[in-house]
Structures are given as structure tokens and as C-alpha cells.
Amino acid sequence: MTALRRACRRLTLCILISASAVSLACEQIPTGQSIWIRLTAPVSTYTAKVGDPVHGVVTEEVVCRGETVVPLGAAVQGTVQSVRKVGLGFRHETAALKLEFNQIEVSPGRTMPFIGDVAEIDNAREEVSNGVVHGIRSTNTLQGTITSRLKYLPALNPYPDIGLLLFKATFPIFPEPEIYLPAGTDIEVKLTAPVVDPPSIAMLEAPQIDAMSPAELRALVASLPERSTTEHMVSADIVNLVFIGSKEQFDSAFANAGWQTADPVNRHSISQNIYAFLKNTSYSHAPMRPFYLDGQRPDMNWEKSLNTYAQRDHLRLWEWTGTGRTGTVFIGTATHDRSAGISLRHHEFVHHIDTKIDDERSKIIRDLRAAGCVQSVYVVPRRDVAPSGFNSIGDPITTDGAVAVVQLQECHAAVPQLASDPEPAPFKPGNAVFRYFRREVLTVRSDIWRANIIYATYDVLRMGFHAWRHRETTAAASGAPEKLNPEGSHLSDSVTASLP
């Protein structure tokens, strides 16, 4: 009888454990879940047709209830749903492209169907609305505004100045209106329908940091300064990253991840800056404004962009010697530029950053892991860091205050499909004659519609409304910051461990 009772207890315990495991299993990936995808083949409105395949790979695991359901490097398939090209410009001023992703190969020979639309293209001048990628209007540049609108503000006749027309024809600053997304473009896709009973790939394991104990990690983070400063000692960016590794590993990691170093400030870089701003194109080595830690300039500046000067990821790194370690330790401040323009308040050209700076911390780790250059990551909370504040030019910032400690390693091909040229050749649809004729068609078309006092008045009112909305949004962001998890939940649980 005693043996029977013991057997019954074991059976009951097994049933309870099994039931618990089933209850903890991922039942579905909800609608709205983000999946970060990197294109492995280019897509363009110039050549794409409805039904064409779209190829990419996952650059960050999707995790559900502690299990990886979509692994890093999983191949993603999609299709082109609709295309609108500019062509010669007679019918359309702007291009549009709709992509739908529908299948992930979660393991060899095993696929997971899903439905997802594009939510964002990282560092792109194109905008995304309801899953549709909208291209830019080529005449919507600073030169186009001055020559086609402000010049004609008091006039109803769109062509009073022949000299101005000759100037625009002779010295064109005209960005490409067609959409071109090269291989390596990062796209955020959001599920438009839940995925029921997704396959489980593997349980997650906590990483290790180069034999450092939790107490040593906490002591390392506690020794760091909280923020960088400008040359006038104004608080700038928050320290949110620590990298451990050799100098060769740093250079290899960021180069393999598609990042570039920033040029020094000189006559050439200034002229490149101006040209990129006027043409609304990218300057992948754009110089960075110098910030300081303990009076020292950064030892390294890294950045990443796509096709616009306004948006970029950037990271400033200082070598840190106060750790007692024999290896090289760099500490960094990472932010994401969202827009750029001339500041009347600061009397200079400035970039405005994304409010949620923790997203940039995750972005950098995602890029380095996709390149196979990360051994492990630990997230160390700092409870004395204010969850909201402002940077040196007054942009609001919110943060969980944590620092991600990243152990680098020799890079290996974690996702072989991502081996691509970080600076692809410029995209030039059509020959020079075609592009010149299209430019003139779009210029005349824009002048007819916009070079008059009626449109100028509308444009001034529109800009004023957007400025008011931006001010209201800024006030709301600074006055009611998002409640953030002090354990560092902005980073994927699949690649990090959090210290208590």
C-alpha cells in the first residue's frame, strides 16, 4: 500500500509538472508583435512588380514565455503587394511601395506562416503609413522651397523670373524620387494577425560576462559617470553601454555590423554636410558634435545611416581605465537622430534625437549580434538615474537607467546572408537624359501647383500647426514619462540577463 501511495504521488507530481509546462508554453504571438528583418536582396519601385518575392532574415529573436519562437537569422519571405513608380513624373510626383511578409523558416524544412506589414524603415527618408512605404517628393528640398515658393510668395504668376529657371536647370539639387531599399536595409514588421501555437525552438540560457561576478558588474557600472557633457558643461547623453574586448574586436565588430567612423570637422566634411542636407541624402561618415567625459573627447565615434542625413544611429565611445581589468573597456552613449535642421534657439545646425534612448541601446546590440560579434550581454540597473530629462539642446529623453555590459568576441558569420557591402553603390534609375527630363517635368509640375500665394499661405499654416503639435508632444513626453522596467526589459530577453 505504501509503495502504491508513493507511485500515485509521483504520478500526480508528473501530471502537475506537465500541466505547468503546458500552461507556460507560448499559445500565440499577438497582433502587433514587432519582428526586425534585414533585407538580403534590394527592392525598388523602379523595377519591382506586383507579386515579386521579397527576401530577408530576422535580426532579433522573437521570444514568448521564455522560449525562442523565431530565431536569429531565420529566413523571411514576402511579396510585393503594390507598386507606384514616378517614371517621367507626368502622373505621379512620389513613389509608393507595399510589402507583405508571410513566412519564416524557423528551422531547416520547418516554416511558420504569418501576416505582417512594414511599420518602419530604419534611418530612411521614406515614411510608412498603414503598411505602405511612401517616397519623398524631390522638389521638397530647401532649394525647392526657396526658389519655388518663397520667391513667388507675393505673385500669382508662377514664372516671373527667367533667371531663376535657368539657375534651377543649371545647378540642380534633386534627390532621387524612386524608392530604393538596398540589401542590408532594416525593416520593422508588425504582425497584423496573431500566430497561434508557434513552434518552440529552444529554452533561453543566461549568458556570462568574462568570468565577472554580479558584484563586479555592479561595481563597474557604479563607477561610471552618468552623463557626457558639452564643452560648456551642459549635460548631454546618458552613458548606457559598456563594451569589453580588444581594440581589434571593437573595430571588427562595428565594421562587420555595417557601421562607419565619423569624419573630423573640416572644410571637406562641412561641405559634405551641407550637400547631404540640401539633397536629402546620406552622409555615412558625417562628423559628430564633440561631447566630453571627465574632460576627454571620445576615443571613437561610430554611426550608421541609410539614405537620409536627418536620421542615423550614433555611438560615442571612451576608453575607461578605472575598472582594474587588464582588458580594454569602452563606455558609450548611444542615441538615434530622428530629424535635422537649423535651430534658431541655438544658432546652429542640430540633430534632434528619439525620446526613447533605450531603443538605440537595443539597436546596437541587435546589429552586433547579427554580425556574430557578441559573446554575452548583461543588463545592470541604475536606480539613481532619473527616468526622464533633457539633452543638451532641450530634446526630452526617457530611459530605464540601465547599462548594458557587452562582452565582444571574434566575429563569426552568425547570419551568413547578411554579408553585404556597408556602402552600396548609388542607385541611378535610367540614364542621364531620362533623369534630367524627369527633373524638369517634376519641377514645372511643382511650380504650377505650389509657386503661388495661395499654396504659400497654406504651407505656412501647416508648418505652424506641426510646430504647435511638436511642442505639445514634447511637453507631454517630458511631463509624463513612460513607466519603464528597472530590470532593462527594453533589451531582448533572449540575449541578456538582468542583475537584481
C-alpha positions in Angstrom: 0.0 0.0 0.0 2.9 2.4 0.9 4.5 1.7 -2.5 1.2 2.3 -4.2 0.9 5.7 -2.5 4.4 6.7 -3.5 3.7 5.8 -7.1 0.5 7.8 -7.0 2.3 10.8 -5.6 5.0 10.5 -8.3 2.3 10.3 -11.0 0.4 13.3 -9.5 3.7 15.3 -9.4 4.4 14.4 -13.0 0.9 15.4 -14.1 1.3 18.7 -12.3 4.7 19.4 -13.8 3.4 18.6 -17.3 0.3 20.7 -16.8 2.5 23.6 -15.6 4.8 23.3 -18.6 1.8 23.3 -20.9 0.3 26.3 -19.2 3.7 28.2 -19.6 4.1 27.3 -23.3 3.5 30.1 -25.8 0.0 29.9 -27.1 0.2 32.7 -29.6 2.3 35.6 -30.8 -0.1 38.5 -30.5 -1.1 41.0 -33.2 1.3 44.0 -33.2 4.4 42.0 -32.2 7.4 43.5 -33.9 9.8 41.4 -36.0 13.0 43.1 -37.1 14.0 42.0 -40.6 17.0 42.8 -42.7 16.7 42.6 -46.5 19.1 40.3 -48.2 18.1 41.5 -51.7 17.2 45.0 -52.9 13.7 46.2 -53.5 12.9 49.2 -55.7 9.8 50.9 -57.2 11.9 51.3 -60.4 12.0 47.6 -61.1 9.6 45.8 -58.7 6.3 44.3 -59.9 3.3 43.1 -58.0 3.9 39.5 -56.8 7.7 39.7 -56.8 9.3 37.9 -53.9 11.0 39.8 -51.1 13.8 38.1 -49.1 15.2 38.9 -45.7 16.4 37.5 -42.4 15.4 38.0 -38.7 18.0 40.1 -36.8 16.5 39.7 -33.3 14.8 36.7 -31.8 11.1 36.7 -31.0 10.6 35.3 -27.5 7.4 34.1 -25.9 7.2 32.9 -22.3 10.9 32.4 -22.1 11.1 30.4 -25.3 12.6 31.4 -28.6 9.8 31.1 -31.3 11.6 32.9 -34.1 15.5 32.5 -34.0 18.1 35.0 -35.1 18.9 34.5 -38.8 15.6 32.8 -39.7 14.9 33.4 -43.4 11.8 35.5 -44.1 9.8 35.6 -47.3 7.3 38.2 -48.5 5.8 39.6 -51.7 5.3 43.0 -53.3 1.6 43.9 -52.9 1.5 47.1 -54.9 3.9 49.5 -56.7 3.6 53.1 -57.7 6.6 54.5 -59.6 7.4 58.1 -60.5 8.5 57.3 -64.1 8.8 60.5 -66.0 6.7 62.4 -63.5 3.7 63.2 -65.6 1.3 61.1 -63.5 2.9 60.8 -60.0 5.3 63.0 -58.0 6.1 60.4 -55.4 6.6 56.7 -55.4 4.8 54.1 -53.1 5.5 50.5 -52.3 3.6 48.0 -50.2 5.4 44.8 -49.0 3.7 42.0 -47.1 5.8 39.3 -45.3 4.1 35.9 -44.8 6.6 33.1 -44.0 9.5 32.5 -41.7 11.7 29.4 -41.8 12.2 28.8 -38.1 14.4 25.7 -38.6 15.6 23.8 -41.7 12.5 22.5 -43.5 10.1 24.0 -40.9 8.2 27.2 -41.7 5.8 29.4 -39.7 3.2 31.3 -41.7 2.3 34.8 -40.5 1.0 38.1 -41.9 3.0 41.2 -41.3 3.2 44.7 -42.7 6.0 47.2 -42.7 5.8 49.5 -39.7 9.2 51.4 -40.1 12.3 51.5 -42.2 15.3 52.3 -40.1 17.1 55.5 -40.9 15.1 56.1 -44.1 13.8 59.3 -45.6 10.7 57.4 -46.7 7.7 57.4 -44.5 5.4 54.4 -43.7 1.7 54.7 -43.3 -0.7 51.8 -42.9 1.9 49.4 -44.2 2.6 51.5 -47.3 6.1 52.9 -47.9 5.8 56.5 -49.3 8.7 58.0 -51.2 9.8 61.6 -51.0 8.8 64.5 -53.3 12.0 65.5 -55.0 11.1 69.2 -55.2 10.5 69.3 -51.4 14.1 70.4 -50.6 15.5 73.7 -49.2 16.4 74.8 -52.7 12.9 73.9 -54.0 11.2 75.8 -51.1 13.3 78.9 -51.7 13.1 79.0 -55.5 9.6 77.7 -56.0 7.6 79.2 -53.1 9.3 82.0 -51.1 10.4 83.7 -54.3 6.9 83.7 -55.6 5.1 84.5 -52.3 3.7 87.9 -53.5 2.9 86.7 -57.0 0.2 84.7 -58.7 2.2 84.1 -61.9 4.5 81.0 -61.3 7.1 82.1 -63.9 8.1 85.8 -63.5 11.9 85.2 -63.3 13.6 83.5 -66.3 17.0 83.8 -64.5 15.7 81.7 -61.6 14.5 79.0 -64.1 18.0 79.0 -65.7 19.6 78.7 -62.2 17.4 75.7 -61.3 18.2 74.0 -64.6 21.9 74.6 -64.4 22.5 73.8 -60.7 20.0 71.2 -59.7 19.9 69.7 -56.2 17.4 67.0 -56.8 17.1 63.8 -54.7 16.0 60.5 -56.3 12.2 60.2 -56.1 12.0 56.4 -56.6 12.2 54.2 -53.6 15.3 52.1 -53.4 15.9 49.8 -50.4 19.3 48.1 -50.8 20.3 44.8 -49.2 21.0 45.4 -45.6 18.0 47.7 -45.0 16.5 47.1 -41.6 12.7 46.9 -41.5 10.4 46.6 -38.6 7.4 44.4 -39.5 4.4 44.2 -37.2 2.0 41.2 -37.2 -1.4 42.1 -38.5 -2.9 38.8 -37.2 -1.8 36.6 -34.3 0.3 33.5 -34.8 -1.4 30.6 -33.0 0.7 27.8 -31.4 4.1 28.9 -32.7 6.8 26.3 -32.7 9.2 26.4 -29.7 12.9 26.4 -30.7 14.9 26.4 -27.5 14.8 27.5 -23.9 16.9 30.5 -23.1 20.1 30.4 -21.1 21.6 33.3 -19.1 24.8 34.5 -20.7 28.1 35.0 -18.8 30.4 38.0 -18.8 34.1 37.0 -19.0 34.2 35.4 -15.5 32.9 38.7 -13.9 30.6 38.1 -10.9 27.4 40.1 -10.4 29.0 42.1 -7.7 31.9 43.1 -10.0 29.5 44.1 -12.8 27.5 46.3 -10.3 30.8 47.8 -9.1 31.9 48.5 -12.7 28.6 50.3 -13.6 28.5 52.2 -10.3 32.0 53.7 -11.1 30.8 55.2 -14.4 29.8 58.8 -14.9 26.1 59.2 -15.5 26.2 61.6 -18.5 28.5 63.2 -21.0 28.6 66.9 -21.3 29.2 69.6 -23.9 32.3 71.8 -23.9 30.3 74.3 -21.8 29.5 71.5 -19.2 25.8 71.2 -20.2 24.5 67.7 -19.6 24.3 65.8 -22.9 23.8 62.0 -23.5 23.4 59.3 -20.8 26.0 56.5 -20.5 24.1 53.3 -21.4 26.6 50.9 -22.8 29.9 49.2 -21.7 32.0 47.1 -24.1 34.6 44.6 -23.0 37.1 43.4 -25.6 40.3 44.2 -27.6 40.7 47.2 -29.8 40.8 44.9 -32.8 37.5 43.3 -31.7 35.9 46.8 -31.5 36.9 47.7 -35.0 35.9 44.4 -36.4 32.6 44.3 -34.6 31.3 47.6 -35.9 32.7 47.2 -39.3 31.0 43.8 -39.7 27.8 45.3 -38.4 27.7 47.9 -41.1 28.7 50.9 -39.0 31.2 53.6 -40.1 33.5 56.0 -38.3 32.7 59.7 -38.2 34.9 62.2 -40.2 36.6 65.0 -38.3 35.2 68.5 -38.7 37.0 70.2 -41.5 36.2 72.1 -44.7 35.5 69.0 -46.7 33.2 67.4 -44.1 31.3 70.7 -43.7 30.7 70.9 -47.4 29.6 67.3 -47.5 27.2 68.0 -44.6 25.6 70.9 -46.4 25.3 69.0 -49.7 23.7 66.0 -47.9 21.2 68.3 -46.1 20.2 70.1 -49.2 19.8 67.0 -51.3 18.2 65.0 -48.5 20.6 62.2 -48.9 23.0 60.3 -46.6 26.5 61.2 -45.5 27.6 58.0 -43.9 30.7 59.5 -42.3 29.1 62.7 -41.1 31.1 64.3 -38.2 29.6 64.4 -34.7 29.5 67.2 -32.3 32.2 66.6 -29.6 30.9 65.6 -26.1 33.1 65.0 -23.1 33.5 62.6 -20.2 35.8 63.8 -17.4 37.0 66.5 -19.8 38.0 64.0 -22.5 36.8 63.8 -26.1 35.5 60.4 -27.4 38.2 57.9 -28.5 35.9 56.5 -31.2 32.7 57.7 -33.0 30.6 55.2 -34.9 27.4 55.8 -36.9 25.0 54.1 -39.3 22.6 55.6 -41.8 20.6 54.6 -44.9 19.5 57.3 -47.4 18.9 60.4 -45.4 21.0 62.9 -43.5 18.2 63.5 -41.0 18.2 60.1 -39.4 21.1 58.0 -38.1 22.3 55.8 -35.3 25.4 57.0 -33.5 27.6 56.0 -30.6 30.4 57.8 -28.8 33.0 55.7 -27.0 35.6 56.5 -24.4 38.2 54.1 -23.1 37.7 53.6 -19.4 40.6 52.8 -17.2 39.1 52.9 -13.7 38.0 49.2 -13.7 41.1 47.3 -12.5 40.8 45.0 -15.5 43.7 44.1 -17.8 41.4 44.1 -20.9 40.1 47.1 -22.8 36.9 48.6 -21.6 35.0 51.3 -23.5 31.9 53.1 -22.2 29.4 54.6 -24.6 26.5 56.9 -25.1 24.0 55.9 -27.8 21.2 57.9 -29.3 19.2 57.9 -32.5 18.8 61.0 -34.6 15.2 61.5 -35.9 15.4 64.9 -37.7 17.8 67.6 -38.5 17.5 71.3 -39.1 18.7 74.8 -38.3 18.0 75.8 -34.7 17.0 79.4 -34.1 17.4 78.9 -30.4 21.0 77.5 -30.6 22.0 79.4 -33.8 23.5 76.3 -35.4 22.6 73.1 -37.3 21.4 70.4 -34.9 20.0 66.9 -34.9 17.0 66.0 -32.8 17.0 62.6 -31.1 14.5 59.9 -30.4 13.0 60.3 -27.0 13.3 56.6 -26.0 17.1 56.3 -25.9 16.9 52.7 -24.7 15.7 51.6 -28.1 19.1 52.7 -29.5 20.9 50.6 -26.9 18.9 47.6 -28.2 19.6 48.5 -31.8 23.4 48.5 -31.3 23.3 45.1 -29.6 21.0 43.7 -32.3 23.4 44.8 -35.0 26.5 43.4 -33.3 24.8 40.1 -32.5 23.6 39.7 -36.1 27.2 40.1 -37.2 28.2 37.3 -34.8 30.4 39.7 -32.7 28.8 39.3 -29.2 29.6 36.7 -26.7 27.2 37.8 -24.0 25.2 40.7 -22.6 24.3 41.7 -19.0 21.9 44.5 -18.1 22.8 46.3 -14.9 20.1 48.6 -13.5 21.0 52.1 -12.0 18.1 53.2 -9.8 19.6 56.7 -9.2 19.2 57.7 -12.8 16.2 59.9 -13.5 13.7 58.2 -15.8 13.2 61.4 -17.8 15.0 64.6 -18.6 16.5 66.6 -21.5 19.6 66.5 -23.6 22.0 69.4 -24.3 19.6 71.0 -26.9 16.4 70.5 -24.9 15.1 67.3 -26.5 13.2 65.2 -24.0 14.6 61.8 -23.1 13.2 58.8 -21.3 15.2 55.8 -20.0 15.1 52.9 -17.6 18.6 54.0 -16.5 20.2 50.6 -17.1 23.6 50.0 -18.6 24.2 47.0 -21.0 27.5 45.4 -20.5 28.6 43.7 -23.8 31.3 41.1 -24.0 32.7 41.1 -27.5 34.3 38.2 -29.3 36.0 37.4 -32.6 33.3 37.9 -35.3 31.9 34.9 -37.0 29.1 34.5 -39.6 26.1 34.2 -37.3 23.9 35.0 -40.2 25.8 34.4 -43.4 23.2 36.0 -45.6 24.0 39.4 -44.0 27.5 39.6 -45.5 27.0 42.7 -47.6 28.7 45.9 -48.6 28.1 48.5 -45.9 28.2 51.3 -48.6 26.3 50.0 -51.6 26.7 51.7 -55.0 24.4 54.7 -55.6 21.1 53.9 -57.2 20.6 55.6 -60.6 17.5 54.5 -62.4 17.6 55.4 -66.1 20.3 57.3 -68.0 21.3 60.9 -67.5 19.0 62.2 -70.2 16.0 60.4 -68.6 16.8 61.8 -65.2 17.3 65.3 -66.5 13.9 65.3 -68.3 12.1 63.8 -65.3 13.7 66.5 -63.1 12.4 69.3 -65.3 8.9 67.7 -65.5 8.7 67.4 -61.7 10.0 71.0 -61.2 7.5 72.5 -63.6 4.7 70.5 -62.1 5.6 71.6 -58.6 5.8 75.2 -59.6 2.4 75.2 -61.2 0.8 73.8 -58.1 2.9 75.4 -55.3 4.5 78.6 -56.6 1.7 81.0 -55.6 0.5 82.9 -52.7 -2.4 80.5 -52.0 -0.2 77.5 -51.5 2.4 79.5 -49.6 -0.2 80.6 -47.1 -1.4 77.1 -46.7 2.2 75.9 -46.2 2.9 78.5 -43.5 -0.3 77.5 -41.6 0.6 73.8 -42.0 4.1 74.3 -40.6 2.8 76.4 -37.7 0.3 73.6 -36.8 3.0 71.0 -36.9 5.3 73.1 -34.8 2.5 73.5 -32.2 1.8 69.8 -32.2 5.5 69.1 -31.8 5.6 71.4 -28.8 2.6 69.7 -27.2 4.1 66.3 -27.8 7.4 67.4 -26.3 5.7 68.8 -23.2 3.7 65.6 -22.8 6.8 63.4 -23.1 8.8 65.5 -20.5 5.9 65.8 -18.1 4.6 62.2 -18.1 7.4 59.8 -18.9 6.7 56.2 -19.7 7.0 53.9 -16.8 10.0 51.7 -17.5 11.1 48.4 -16.1 14.3 49.0 -14.0 15.5 45.5 -14.9 16.1 46.5 -18.5 13.2 45.0 -20.4 13.9 47.1 -23.5 16.6 44.5 -24.4 15.5 41.2 -25.8 15.4 38.6 -23.0 16.9 36.1 -25.4 20.3 37.8 -25.4 20.5 39.4 -21.9 20.5 38.7 -18.3 19.5 41.3 -15.7 21.1 41.8 -12.4 18.8 42.4 -9.4 
